[in-house]
Amino acid sequence: MNLTPEMKTTAGNLMNFLDESPTGAFAVASIRKRLISNGFTELTEQNKWKLTQGNRFFLQRGDAGLCVGIVGNLRVDRTGFRMIGAHTDSPGFRVKTDDVYEKAGYVQLGVEIYGGPLLASWTDRDLSLAGKILLKKNGKLKSHLWKSDKALLRIPQVALHMNRAVNDDGLKLDKQNHLPPILALSDEKPFTMRRLNEFIASEIDVPAKEIAGLELEVFDTQKAAFLGLNDDLFVSGRIDNLAMCHAAISAIISLPENPESTVLVSLFDAEEVGSTTMNGGASSFLDNCAERIAISGGLNREEYLIALSKSILISADAAHAVHPNYTDLYEPHHQNALNRGPVIKINALKKYATTTDSSFWFEECCRKAGVPFQKYIHRTDRVCGSTIGPIASTNLGVQAVDVGNAILSMHSIRETAGVYDPWYMTEAMKAAMK
Ligand code: ZN
């Protein structure tokens, strides 16, 4: 298949979304706007739900968890739920609370490593800060999402002359001592948290004394871009896994007013750190949301369990494309390419939730959508990664299939993906929800 205008538009929309989403909370905020403009209304966990056929809704839990649904025409104990799960968080750095300090004439920030980033890829890049600012005014708390439009931070590598072996031995980074980024040069006044608070307060136009808390992440200021002689690649941070969030949301938005089955897209936080938060893949989030839809439709607990037994979950997360310079690191008979469609991930140790049946079901969805697909198996002598698939499938007792688009440099600050694949995945997901 050739690169079509739809493919280029889909990839372009995804790239805009990646640029707007330096953190999971920003991704959720961007998706909320898109849902509201497409007729979805917000539900809360604190109020009773009254849902009827064709209702389009979303529910947020925490800053970076979102469950989006459309109530089908048929009862869920007849059809089961059609569910897609993905994660909003990405590996990187979180700023340590109250940890701004001066050393050797520089102002630096203490950072914690979040998940498993490729650390070396974060050095010598124009980094900045984004996150949640908790504000207290007249005794009331309010949170504000803030990102700086200018590059504020740098993790400089040491010069070659100080580390002559680096090109042979690789860049070794001590996690405590070598990663704190530089924020400024010291001046005559001591630099305390107060000065950082004053800067942020001026950016968001509030008095600094209203800042009650900060939850900041480090991000790369370089925007996503098309790449290659034929523009059939694109590069960005956070493709793992905002690309799958984008595909799932695009698919659910495009569904007809009244689909037959009830569909749910669940975007979880904290996948990169084990999924055990109130809105992670191991939480009650998707289960609670599905059960409340059932209750709202007049079903009892047994009928809800019947519905789950007929349900299927697509766990959508990035997959590994074969790297031309390291082909020997990949299973020789299951090497996946960019722009060749969704990858179905299979693992005998159940690091992926895919079964023969769920794989065949997803293959049928791809065939219906006219989309190619590929299959991934990890090398037997290497340890395979995992996803929310096995966790959510275990907790809910539903059949699941692990899929994703192939990318290069997974967990790098700047990952590489194919321009055809976002469109392929969106079309396959649409077919899966119909
Ligand atoms: Zn992922």
Residues whose N, C-alpha, C, O or C-beta is under 5 A from the ligand:
A	BS01	ZN	D240 N241 D317 A318
